[in-house]
Amino acid sequence: MTARTTAVRPSGAVRARRLPPGGRKAAVSLHVITSVGWLGVHGSMLALAAAAAADPEARAGALGAAGLLSGLLVLPLSLTAAGTGLLLALGTPWGLFRHTWVAAKLVLTLLLVAGSNLSIGPMVRELAADPAAAGGAGMVRALGALSVSFTVLLATVLLSTVKPFGRLRLALPGRAAPSADRG
């Protein structure tokens, strides 16, 4: 199924094809499930890392569980959330760069996908592999990174529900750019 193809109107203007209603509902459902799942996994890893930092006796179990969550769920959830988000942006009237909240969510999501899979995940799995050495600076870095990622994931949920900032004003071919000196 293609998310977006173009068709030429009789006037010569190009119009994007949209997802059919059933496809849109399926994509929205999958997007919400995976996005909230990704948020939940990061929240769980944060709670487990905090428990590991607070209780040395629980450290091995807590970090082991966090490592499992990271290794099994972060990659598929983050990629599916990002992919369905792109599909919805391209296959619905929201568009990728029509509304500020969609563009902001896109940037945050791409940063989170990279950070979750290339930095935070390996850090958590490294701590889980050697819980005895998981103290001090490594634990502080993991707690900080998980706190930031969890907060940014919460921000993407808020962007989706509140939809702030309105439309983007981009200069399009054949249209004058908006004036910078609006009084």
trRosetta pair geometry for C-beta under 8 A, 3 or more apart (Angstrom, degrees):
i j d omega theta_ij theta_ji phi_ij phi_ji
1 23 6.2 -169 174 -126 154 138
2 5 5.4 56 114 -43 140 101
2 17 7.9 59 101 78 104 125
3 19 6.3 -28 -146 -70 65 98
3 86 7.8 -147 -19 125 178 77
3 87 4.7 -145 -101 -145 137 71
3 90 4.6 67 126 95 130 114
3 91 3.9 -104 -171 -57 86 113
4 16 5.1 -20 -157 -166 109 108
4 17 6.1 162 -146 62 49 73
4 18 7.6 6 -105 -96 79 32
4 90 4.4 -111 -14 156 135 98
4 91 5.4 -141 -56 -84 87 63
5 16 7.7 141 73 -155 29 59
5 17 4.9 6 55 26 75 126
6 14 5.0 -10 -169 -170 124 109
6 15 7.0 139 -157 68 70 39
6 16 6.2 -46 -101 -101 68 51
6 17 7.1 -148 -88 -7 19 87
7 14 7.4 145 72 -155 36 61
7 15 5.5 -29 66 64 87 90
7 17 6.1 83 -13 -56 108 97
8 12 6.6 -18 -173 -141 104 32
8 13 7.5 150 -156 77 60 32
8 14 6.0 -39 -101 -99 62 64
8 15 7.7 142 -116 17 14 80
9 12 6.8 -39 74 31 78 20
9 13 4.8 -2 39 60 122 82
9 14 7.4 -154 3 -85 86 14
9 15 5.4 76 -45 -16 104 117
16 90 7.8 -135 -170 178 140 66
17 91 8.0 -22 107 -136 67 74
18 24 7.6 2 158 -66 98 125
18 91 5.7 104 -159 177 53 64
18 92 6.1 69 -147 -105 106 36
18 93 7.1 -15 -103 -45 132 69
19 23 4.3 -131 -177 97 102 113
19 24 4.2 136 100 -65 122 82
19 27 6.4 -63 -157 9 167 142
19 87 7.4 68 -71 159 137 92
19 88 7.6 -48 -3 -114 148 50
19 91 3.7 58 -35 156 101 126
19 92 6.4 -31 23 -62 108 74
20 23 4.7 85 55 13 77 108
20 24 6.9 -147 90 -9 35 89
21 24 5.7 -56 -143 36 29 112
21 25 6.3 28 159 -18 65 105
22 25 5.8 -54 -147 36 30 109
22 26 6.4 28 155 -16 64 107
23 26 5.7 -55 -146 38 31 110
23 27 6.1 29 155 -18 66 108
23 91 7.3 -83 119 158 119 150
24 27 5.7 -57 -145 39 29 110
24 28 6.2 30 156 -20 66 106
24 88 7.3 95 -144 -121 76 82
24 91 6.8 -159 -92 121 86 114
24 92 6.3 100 -128 -82 119 108
25 28 5.8 -51 -143 36 30 110
25 29 6.3 31 156 -19 63 107
26 29 5.8 -55 -148 37 29 111
26 30 6.3 24 157 -14 65 109
27 30 5.9 -56 -143 41 29 107
27 31 6.0 33 155 -23 64 109
27 84 5.2 171 -168 -156 80 96
27 87 5.2 -128 -145 107 137 125
27 88 5.4 171 134 -70 125 90
27 91 7.2 87 32 67 172 139
28 31 5.6 -57 -145 37 28 113
28 32 6.3 25 158 -17 65 106
28 84 8.0 165 -81 166 18 119
28 88 6.6 98 -79 -105 68 133
29 32 6.1 -57 -147 36 27 106
29 33 6.2 25 156 -17 64 110
30 33 5.8 -55 -143 39 30 112
30 34 6.1 17 163 -9 66 111
30 80 6.7 -102 162 169 104 111
30 84 5.1 -163 100 -101 102 153
31 34 6.4 -63 -142 43 23 100
31 35 5.8 21 162 -18 64 116
31 81 6.4 94 -150 -139 62 58
31 84 3.8 -154 -79 120 87 128
31 85 5.9 122 -137 -65 121 62
31 88 6.0 -16 -53 -25 159 140
32 35 5.9 -58 -137 40 24 109
32 36 6.0 15 167 -9 63 112
33 36 6.5 -65 -146 43 20 101
33 37 6.0 23 155 -21 60 115
34 37 5.3 -54 -141 39 31 117
34 38 6.2 37 157 -24 65 103
34 76 8.0 -113 -137 132 116 73
34 77 5.0 176 -165 -152 85 68
34 80 4.2 -130 -131 100 162 112
34 81 4.2 -154 116 -65 108 79
34 84 6.6 128 41 20 133 136
35 38 5.7 -51 -149 32 29 112
35 39 6.6 29 150 -16 61 105
35 81 4.4 121 -78 -133 68 120
35 85 7.7 93 -74 -60 121 111
35 153 8.0 169 -177 -164 78 96
35 156 7.2 -127 -162 114 119 121
35 157 7.0 149 146 -86 118 85
35 160 7.8 70 145 -28 163 163
36 39 5.4 -49 -148 37 36 116
36 40 6.2 40 151 -21 65 105
36 157 7.5 78 -91 -103 74 124
37 40 5.5 -55 -147 37 31 113
37 41 6.3 33 154 -21 66 103
37 73 7.2 -124 154 -178 107 120
37 77 4.9 -132 103 -130 110 129
37 81 7.9 -157 56 -60 92 117
38 41 5.8 -50 -146 33 30 111
38 42 6.6 26 155 -13 62 105
38 73 7.9 -177 -102 145 55 98
38 74 7.2 85 -135 -135 83 57
38 77 4.1 170 -75 139 85 120
38 78 5.5 112 -122 -76 134 63
38 81 5.3 -56 -13 -25 145 152
38 116 7.7 -31 -165 -124 110 167
38 153 6.4 -151 116 -137 97 135
39 42 6.0 -60 -151 39 29 107
39 43 6.2 29 152 -18 65 109
39 150 7.3 94 -155 -143 69 68
39 153 4.5 172 -104 146 82 129
39 154 6.8 108 -141 -69 122 58
39 157 6.5 22 -78 -46 155 130
40 43 5.5 -55 -143 39 31 112
40 44 6.1 33 156 -20 66 106
41 44 5.7 -54 -146 37 29 112
41 45 6.3 28 155 -17 64 105
41 69 5.2 171 -157 174 93 112
41 70 7.8 141 165 -80 114 45
41 73 4.9 -160 -109 108 147 132
41 74 6.0 -168 127 -80 146 71
41 77 6.3 153 4 40 145 163
42 45 5.7 -51 -143 38 32 110
42 46 6.3 36 154 -21 64 105
42 74 7.9 88 -67 -109 79 102
42 116 7.4 -81 -84 -116 114 116
42 146 6.4 174 -171 -157 82 81
42 149 5.3 -128 -149 114 138 108
42 150 4.7 -178 132 -86 114 78
42 153 5.7 139 48 3 152 156
43 46 5.6 -53 -148 35 31 114
43 47 6.4 29 154 -17 64 105
43 150 5.6 108 -80 -132 63 123
44 47 5.7 -54 -147 37 32 109
44 48 6.2 30 155 -17 66 108
44 66 7.5 -178 124 -107 81 71
44 69 5.8 -163 97 -123 122 166
45 48 5.6 -54 -143 40 32 111
45 49 6.1 33 156 -19 66 106
45 66 4.5 99 -137 -145 77 95
45 69 5.5 -151 -70 87 96 136
45 70 6.2 79 -104 -59 140 93
45 124 6.0 -33 -163 -124 128 153
45 146 5.6 -139 109 -131 101 132
46 49 5.8 -55 -145 37 28 109
46 50 6.3 29 154 -19 63 106
46 143 7.3 91 -146 -141 75 61
46 146 4.1 173 -90 144 82 122
46 147 6.3 113 -133 -74 126 55
46 150 5.2 -20 -39 -43 150 148
47 50 5.7 -54 -147 36 30 112
47 51 6.4 32 152 -19 64 105
48 51 5.6 -52 -147 36 33 112
48 52 6.3 34 152 -20 65 105
48 62 4.4 171 -172 -175 81 86
48 63 7.0 153 147 -78 107 32
48 65 5.3 -141 -130 84 147 107
48 66 4.1 -174 97 -61 137 104
48 69 7.6 156 11 14 152 138
49 52 5.5 -51 -146 36 33 113
49 53 6.3 33 154 -19 65 105
49 62 7.2 166 -74 144 23 114
49 63 7.3 68 -102 -96 62 74
49 66 5.8 82 -55 -102 79 162
49 124 7.2 -89 -75 -120 120 99
49 127 7.7 50 -119 102 99 160
49 139 7.1 166 -175 -157 96 79
49 142 5.3 -147 -146 126 142 114
49 143 5.4 -173 130 -85 125 73
49 146 5.7 145 29 18 151 160
50 53 5.7 -53 -147 36 31 110
50 54 6.2 23 156 -14 65 112
50 143 6.5 97 -79 -121 70 112
51 54 5.9 -63 -143 42 29 106
51 55 6.0 -28 176 30 68 108
51 58 5.5 -68 152 113 101 137
51 62 4.5 -163 90 -117 109 150
52 55 7.2 -80 -126 59 18 70
52 58 6.4 -126 -97 104 49 85
52 59 4.4 84 -155 -129 83 63
52 62 3.9 -156 -62 87 90 129
52 63 4.9 78 -108 -49 154 89
52 66 7.4 -74 -20 -3 138 138
52 127 7.7 102 129 151 159 127
52 131 7.3 -115 -153 -145 123 103
52 134 6.6 -30 156 120 129 133
52 139 7.1 -145 108 -133 105 118
53 59 8.0 95 -56 -106 24 95
53 139 5.0 141 -98 169 101 131
53 143 6.3 2 -39 -62 153 135
54 58 8.0 -1 77 53 79 122
55 58 4.1 39 99 24 120 109
55 59 6.8 -160 98 -44 62 70
55 62 7.7 111 66 -16 100 142
56 59 5.2 -18 -152 -22 40 124
56 135 7.9 0 -106 -86 101 118
58 61 5.7 -68 -167 52 63 107
58 62 5.1 56 141 -24 93 115
59 62 6.1 -65 -139 41 23 106
59 63 5.9 10 170 -8 65 114
59 131 4.9 144 130 179 100 114
59 132 8.0 118 106 -81 137 34
59 134 6.2 168 -179 73 120 119
60 63 6.3 -62 -141 44 21 102
60 64 6.0 25 158 -23 61 113
60 131 4.1 170 -97 68 64 168
60 132 7.9 12 -78 -50 100 65
61 64 5.6 -56 -145 35 26 114
61 65 6.4 25 158 -17 63 105
62 65 5.9 -56 -152 36 29 108
62 66 6.4 27 151 -17 64 108
63 66 5.4 -51 -143 39 36 113
63 67 6.1 42 154 -22 66 104
63 124 7.6 -169 -156 -173 78 72
63 127 5.1 -117 -151 126 128 96
63 128 4.3 -173 148 -98 89 64
63 131 4.8 166 51 -102 141 102
63 134 5.8 83 -89 80 160 178
64 67 5.7 -54 -148 36 29 113
64 68 6.5 31 153 -19 63 103
64 128 5.3 124 -95 -156 37 103
64 131 7.2 -44 -42 -57 83 131
65 68 5.7 -52 -150 34 33 112
65 69 6.5 34 153 -18 65 103
66 69 5.7 -52 -149 36 33 112
66 70 6.3 32 153 -18 65 108
66 124 5.2 -116 138 -172 107 117
66 127 7.6 -12 86 83 129 116
66 128 6.1 -159 74 -72 86 117
67 70 5.6 -56 -146 38 31 112
67 71 6.0 23 159 -14 66 112
67 124 5.7 -177 -91 136 59 87
67 125 4.7 103 -141 -113 96 56
67 127 7.3 -157 -68 74 106 75
67 128 2.8 -53 -46 -3 139 173
67 129 7.1 140 -122 -39 154 64
68 71 5.9 -61 -140 42 27 106
68 72 5.8 3 170 -1 66 118
68 128 7.7 177 -22 -156 61 160
69 72 6.6 -70 -135 47 19 94
69 73 5.5 -38 -169 32 61 121
69 74 7.2 77 139 -38 70 91
70 73 7.5 -59 -95 49 8 79
70 74 5.2 -3 -150 -11 50 131
70 120 7.4 -143 -130 124 122 83
70 121 4.5 158 -179 -137 110 75
70 124 4.5 155 -49 84 159 134
70 125 5.6 -135 92 -52 134 89
70 128 7.8 -169 35 -10 127 142
71 74 7.7 34 -27 21 10 101
71 121 7.2 128 -74 -170 47 106
71 125 5.9 93 -62 -95 102 123
73 76 6.6 -76 -153 49 38 96
73 77 5.4 23 166 -13 79 122
74 77 6.2 -68 -141 45 22 105
74 78 5.7 14 169 -16 65 117
74 116 5.1 -157 -178 160 121 113
74 117 6.3 176 126 -83 112 72
74 120 7.8 -157 -150 91 159 107
74 121 5.3 -157 73 -89 155 120
75 78 6.2 -60 -136 39 20 104
75 79 6.2 10 169 -9 61 113
75 117 5.6 85 -96 -112 79 116
75 121 7.5 46 -50 -102 86 164
76 79 6.2 -62 -140 43 27 104
76 80 5.9 22 164 -16 65 114
77 80 6.0 -62 -142 41 25 107
77 81 6.1 25 160 -19 64 110
78 81 5.8 -54 -144 37 28 111
78 82 6.3 23 158 -14 63 109
78 112 6.8 -149 -140 122 116 92
78 113 4.7 149 160 -117 118 75
78 116 5.2 178 -80 76 155 146
78 117 6.3 -144 66 -43 153 110
79 82 5.8 -56 -144 41 30 108
79 83 6.0 28 157 -18 66 111
79 113 6.7 95 -79 -141 55 121
80 83 5.7 -54 -138 41 29 110
80 84 6.1 22 164 -12 65 108
81 84 6.3 -58 -142 41 23 102
81 85 6.2 28 155 -23 60 111
81 109 6.9 -143 121 -149 103 120
82 85 5.6 -57 -149 35 28 115
82 86 6.5 28 155 -18 64 104
82 109 5.2 156 -104 153 87 119
82 110 6.8 101 -134 -83 129 58
82 113 5.2 1 -50 -67 148 140
83 86 5.8 -53 -150 35 31 109
83 87 6.4 33 152 -19 64 106
84 87 5.3 -49 -145 37 37 117
84 88 6.2 37 155 -18 67 105
85 88 5.9 -56 -147 38 29 108
85 89 6.3 28 155 -19 64 107
85 105 7.0 -137 -163 131 137 114
85 106 7.0 175 137 -98 125 70
85 109 6.0 -95 63 -145 166 177
86 89 5.7 -55 -144 37 31 110
86 90 6.1 16 162 -7 66 111
86 96 7.6 13 -138 -95 67 110
86 106 7.7 87 -87 -123 75 104
87 90 6.2 -67 -145 46 24 100
87 91 5.6 -7 167 6 65 124
88 91 6.2 -68 -123 53 22 94
88 92 5.4 -5 -178 3 65 124
88 94 7.0 16 141 44 86 132
89 92 7.0 -64 -121 44 13 92
89 94 5.7 -85 -127 94 57 107
89 95 6.2 16 179 150 77 16
89 96 4.6 78 151 -81 128 64
89 102 5.6 134 -119 -173 112 125
89 106 6.9 27 -67 -76 166 119
90 95 7.5 53 -102 -131 34 44
90 96 6.4 13 -71 -43 72 102
92 95 7.7 -120 86 -34 64 43
93 98 7.8 -70 157 64 62 165
94 98 6.5 -176 167 57 40 120
94 99 6.0 -61 -164 17 80 127
94 102 5.3 147 159 -79 110 147
95 98 3.6 78 65 -7 130 117
95 99 7.1 128 64 4 89 82
95 102 6.8 125 86 92 57 162
96 102 6.4 -156 -153 134 27 120
96 103 6.8 80 157 -88 62 73
96 106 6.4 52 -158 -67 86 159
97 102 7.5 -134 -77 92 23 110
97 103 5.4 61 -115 -83 62 116
97 168 5.7 -64 170 54 70 155
97 170 6.2 28 143 -24 117 151
98 102 6.9 28 54 43 73 140
98 167 6.0 -46 162 -142 69 92
98 168 6.2 -171 178 34 16 97
99 102 4.6 83 70 6 95 105
99 103 7.0 -174 89 -5 49 86
99 163 7.1 -26 168 -163 142 96
99 165 7.5 120 176 86 76 95
99 166 7.1 -133 -142 144 79 27
99 167 5.5 -62 -100 -108 60 53
99 168 6.5 -165 -107 -10 6 86
100 103 5.8 -61 -149 41 33 108
100 104 6.0 32 156 -19 70 109
100 164 7.4 -59 86 103 115 65
100 165 3.6 -81 75 116 140 132
100 166 6.3 43 9 68 116 50
100 167 7.1 136 -17 -179 82 8
100 168 5.4 137 -67 -66 67 81
101 104 5.7 -53 -141 39 31 111
101 105 6.1 32 158 -20 64 108
101 159 4.7 168 -164 -173 97 94
101 160 7.6 162 157 -75 121 31
101 162 7.6 -166 -118 85 146 77
101 163 4.9 -146 33 -143 166 51
101 164 5.8 124 -76 50 116 55
101 165 5.7 157 -48 42 79 110
102 105 5.8 -55 -145 38 28 110
102 106 6.3 34 152 -24 63 105
103 106 5.6 -50 -149 31 31 115
103 107 6.6 29 155 -16 64 104
103 168 6.2 59 -11 -57 144 140
104 107 5.9 -55 -150 37 32 108
104 108 6.2 26 155 -14 66 110
104 159 5.9 -147 91 -130 113 148
104 165 7.5 98 -13 25 137 157
105 108 5.8 -56 -142 42 31 109
105 109 5.9 33 158 -23 66 109
105 156 5.2 103 -136 -142 88 87
105 159 4.7 -176 -71 107 105 144
105 160 6.6 87 -107 -61 151 80
106 109 5.9 -57 -144 36 25 110
106 110 6.4 21 159 -16 62 107
107 110 6.1 -57 -148 37 27 107
107 111 6.4 26 155 -15 63 109
108 111 5.7 -59 -149 40 31 111
108 112 6.1 29 154 -19 66 110
108 152 5.7 -167 -166 179 112 106
108 155 6.6 -125 -151 94 161 113
108 156 5.3 -165 103 -76 134 104
108 159 7.6 150 31 1 146 154
109 112 5.6 -57 -145 39 30 111
109 113 6.3 35 155 -24 66 101
109 156 6.2 98 -68 -122 85 147
110 113 5.7 -45 -144 30 32 113
110 114 6.6 28 156 -12 62 105
111 114 6.0 -60 -152 41 30 107
111 115 5.9 22 156 -13 67 115
111 152 7.5 -85 93 170 116 155
112 115 5.6 -57 -134 46 30 107
112 116 5.6 32 166 -22 68 111
112 149 6.2 118 -135 -146 93 90
112 152 5.9 -171 -80 110 114 127
112 153 6.5 114 -135 -74 152 81
112 156 7.5 -70 -11 -31 154 145
113 116 6.1 -54 -139 37 21 109
113 117 6.3 -6 169 4 58 117
114 117 6.6 -78 -145 48 20 93
114 118 5.4 -23 180 18 64 124
114 119 7.7 43 135 -1 69 102
115 118 6.8 -64 -110 52 16 87
115 119 5.1 -40 -155 41 58 120
115 120 5.8 49 149 -11 78 107
115 145 7.5 -163 173 -167 111 104
115 149 6.2 -166 115 -96 126 112
116 119 7.6 9 -27 52 7 78
116 120 5.3 -39 -128 50 39 121
116 121 6.0 59 158 -34 57 102
116 149 6.2 119 -82 -148 86 143
117 120 7.9 13 -17 50 18 83
117 121 5.4 5 -129 9 31 140
118 121 7.5 60 0 38 14 104
118 122 7.1 -16 176 -1 28 119
119 122 6.7 -77 -156 40 14 100
119 123 6.3 9 158 -18 58 116
119 145 6.7 -139 128 -153 110 144
120 123 5.6 -61 -148 37 29 114
120 124 6.2 26 159 -17 68 107
120 142 7.7 110 -148 -140 74 68
120 145 4.9 -174 -102 142 95 126
120 146 6.5 125 -151 -76 123 66
120 149 5.8 -9 -69 -35 163 155
121 124 6.0 -58 -147 36 28 107
121 125 6.2 20 159 -12 65 110
122 125 5.7 -58 -141 43 32 109
122 126 6.1 38 157 -25 66 106
123 126 5.8 -53 -149 33 27 113
123 127 6.7 26 153 -15 61 104
123 138 7.7 -175 -168 -166 94 85
123 141 6.7 -116 -162 116 141 110
123 142 5.4 -177 139 -97 116 88
123 145 6.4 69 65 52 159 157
124 127 5.8 -55 -152 37 32 110
124 128 6.3 32 150 -19 65 108
124 142 6.1 119 -85 -144 67 120
124 146 7.6 84 -76 -70 118 117
125 128 5.4 -52 -144 38 35 114
125 129 6.3 42 153 -28 65 102
126 129 5.7 -50 -149 28 31 114
126 130 7.2 -23 167 27 61 97
126 138 7.7 -112 107 -163 112 129
127 130 7.1 -90 -153 61 26 68
127 131 6.9 59 161 -99 68 54
127 134 4.2 84 -159 -119 90 122
127 138 6.1 164 -91 145 102 118
127 139 7.0 111 -129 -89 137 67
127 142 5.8 -13 -32 -63 153 158
128 131 6.7 4 -144 -65 31 88
128 134 7.9 54 -57 -75 26 149
130 133 4.4 -1 135 34 116 110
130 134 6.5 154 100 -41 68 87
131 134 5.0 -48 -146 13 41 126
133 138 7.4 42 132 33 82 155
134 138 6.0 -106 -141 98 55 125
134 139 5.7 95 163 -70 75 99
135 138 7.2 64 65 50 23 98
135 139 5.6 -24 -144 -11 25 131
136 139 6.3 114 56 23 30 99
136 140 7.0 -57 149 -4 38 104
137 140 5.5 -56 -144 38 34 112
137 141 6.2 37 157 -21 68 104
138 141 5.8 -52 -148 35 29 111
138 142 6.4 28 154 -17 63 106
139 142 5.7 -53 -147 37 33 111
139 143 6.3 32 155 -17 66 106
140 143 5.8 -55 -146 39 30 110
140 144 6.2 30 155 -18 64 108
141 144 5.8 -58 -148 39 28 111
141 145 6.1 24 158 -16 66 109
142 145 5.9 -56 -142 39 28 107
142 146 6.1 23 160 -14 65 110
143 146 6.0 -58 -141 42 26 107
143 147 6.1 30 157 -23 63 109
144 147 5.7 -56 -146 35 28 112
144 148 6.4 24 157 -16 64 106
145 148 5.9 -55 -148 37 30 109
145 149 6.2 25 157 -15 66 108
146 149 5.8 -54 -140 40 31 108
146 150 6.0 33 159 -20 65 109
147 150 5.9 -56 -145 38 26 110
147 151 6.3 25 156 -18 62 109
148 151 5.8 -59 -149 38 29 111
148 152 6.3 24 156 -16 66 108
149 152 5.8 -55 -145 39 31 108
149 153 6.2 34 154 -20 65 105
150 153 5.7 -53 -147 36 30 112
150 154 6.5 34 151 -19 63 103
151 154 5.6 -52 -152 35 32 114
151 155 6.5 36 148 -22 64 103
152 155 5.3 -47 -150 32 37 117
152 156 6.7 40 151 -21 65 97
153 156 5.7 -48 -151 30 36 111
153 157 6.9 38 149 -18 63 100
154 157 5.6 -52 -154 33 37 112
154 158 6.5 35 149 -17 67 104
155 158 5.5 -53 -148 38 35 112
155 159 6.3 41 151 -23 66 102
156 159 5.4 -46 -146 32 35 115
156 160 6.5 37 153 -20 63 103
157 160 5.7 -57 -155 35 32 112
157 161 6.5 13 156 -7 67 110
158 161 6.0 -65 -142 44 32 99
158 162 5.4 5 171 3 73 119
159 162 6.6 -61 -120 50 20 92
159 163 7.1 74 173 -86 52 37
159 164 7.1 -86 -127 26 63 89
160 163 7.3 2 -175 -62 18 76
169 178 4.4 2 158 -12 137 144
171 175 6.4 -168 -160 88 60 90
171 176 7.4 -67 -132 151 99 25
171 177 3.7 -35 -85 -91 122 87
171 178 7.5 -136 -72 2 78 66
172 175 4.6 41 61 30 87 121
178 182 7.9 -27 163 -41 102 121
179 182 5.7 119 92 -58 102 79
